[in-house]
Amino acid sequence: MLAIGLGAVAGGLLFREVLELWAPVVMGVVGILCLAACFALTDHGETSPGRGFALGLLAIPVGIGFIGGIFGTTLLLVGSQFPVPSSPLISVAILEILGGLSIVIGCTIALFGFVLGWRDILDEPSLRAYTRIAFVTASAPVTTGLVLFVRVALGGAPSASQSPFGQVLARSVRVVFAPRLTHLHLGSFLFVFTVTGVSVLLFLRQVPVADLLAGDGNRSRYRTVSRLTSGLRAAVSLTGVAMVPAIVIEASVPPGQLQAALGPGLYAAIQSVTTAGALRVLLFGVVVVTVGWILVDSLLRQWAEWSEPGGSQWLGPFAAGCLLTVVAAATAGRVFDRILTETTARLPSSLALEVQSRVLPVVTVYGETAVVVLLAGVLVALAGVIGLSSWSAVYLGYLTDDGAGFSIASGGLLLGAIGLVVQGGPTWLVLGTVVVSLAVWDIGNFGAELDREIGPGESRAVEIVHASATLLVGAVALAAAFALLSVAPDSVSASPRATLAVACLGGGFIALSLALRDSVLG
């Protein structure tokens, strides 16, 4: 509790520096609390249809909190920093925006860490169940929104083909299936090959071809398929790594310079492969077949699971998704107008006009209903992505330690301190937040380890002694930093050197805390 109290004080002082951003901060806090409530309510993966319905509805404020917190903070900061008097001040304004955004995100992450430190709500079955609930809830609005978009885009209307969505769709189809000979198109080919390879590998994992061949007693076929699978995995890894640099190089270097660098013969040979339409269509056909097989197989497996007694858990979140779709469609006009009005009102007039010129044609072509319904589905799907990321962190062992929550909270406070440095905040608050973040990490992990080894409540005296010693070391380090600032203010107060001083101070404090903890435990 001492670590949580220290973190609450530091977080409150950080929030005071960005008090004008209270609205998106409140949205982010509500989203974090709803996310923690969802993790706690999944009850180790056991959810009834009614609870699944409630969790599906709670996924909405989770997505709104994350998007609203980040987007709202950025919007308010952009509105307060722009326009700038001169172009050299643009970089300063961007740093101010990044600093304020870091403070808000850091405080929100710290809150989530303290919730985890107070109550361990992260376990693999609960996170897997919540992720499934969120994606099932998002399936109804996302599918409805995409159908509304595609219906107009493929309907042959001239306005649809001239809209931004239609132009992006047409250009994507052209680049993937019919690339022009004026470019090398190596990046898009590597993308198509990587997607094809990943789909084939997923297909082989879903359908164990090698094991089926081994069942016939033919070990040579089994070894051949295993070698081919390993080779394909290596090729996909290679093309996946090379894809991004290839796309960046093709976008930044003119084709003539690329041809001169590679040589006409090598350039023509690569281009003959990367622009072969038949080869790309073949690769796309493989993707369609393998992904279709995987989807059908997964749906049949899921249907068999749902058909079993107690397998109706999906009905609750699906009903929540249908309800969300109906509500979003019924209120699409008012919701869209409110979002657009609130967004443009906080932007400079030139930027607001630019946003309107890009958004309004899309709405004119596809309608407000399609935009709002798809946006609602994306918000719920974001909650599923958060759950999937948390499950991956637990599955890979990053959040399995008893003190993982306090480590997350410490990282959030440190991120807030970095944002305060960028914004030129008070030195005492920057150094104090760094000390508190490290104290939260040390005290929280030490207490969690003792509770696991000795038992909750049995190690209170040792925790108090350790916390007192840690805070004493932090006070000494803080006093030393202030003494350094008072002795050489001109050489230390500059922003890069102040950041370096804070980093060195944090490293020294970590070393002292570790040594102190080892001596107490020893």
Secondary structure, 3 states (H helix, E strand, C coil): CHHHHHHHHHHHHHHHHCHHHHHHHHHHHHHHHHHHHHHHHCCCCCCCHHHHHHHHHHHHHHHHHHHHHHHHHHHHHHHHHCCCCCHHHHHHHHHHHHHHHHHHHHHHHHHHHHHHHHCCCCCHHHHHHHHHHHHHHHHHHHHHHHHHHHHHHCCCCHHHHHCHHHHHHHHHHHHHHCCCCCCCCHHHHHHHHHHHHHHHHHHHHHCCHHHHHHHCCCHHHHHHHHHHHHHHHHHHHHHHHHHHHHHHHHHHCCHHHHHHHHCHHHHHHHHHHHCCHHHHHHHHHHHHHHHHHHHHHHHHHHHHHHHCCCCHHHHHHHHHHHHHHHHHHHCHHHHHHHHHHHHHHCCCHHHHHHHHHHHHHHHHHHCHHHHHHHHHHHHHHHHHHHHHHHHHHHHCCCCCCCCHHHHHHHHHHHHHHHHHHHCCCCHHHHHHHHHHHHHHHHHHHHHHHHHHHCCCCCCHHHHHHHHHHHHHHHHHHHHHHHHHHHHCHHHHCCHHHHHHHHHHHHHHHHHHHHHHHHHHHC
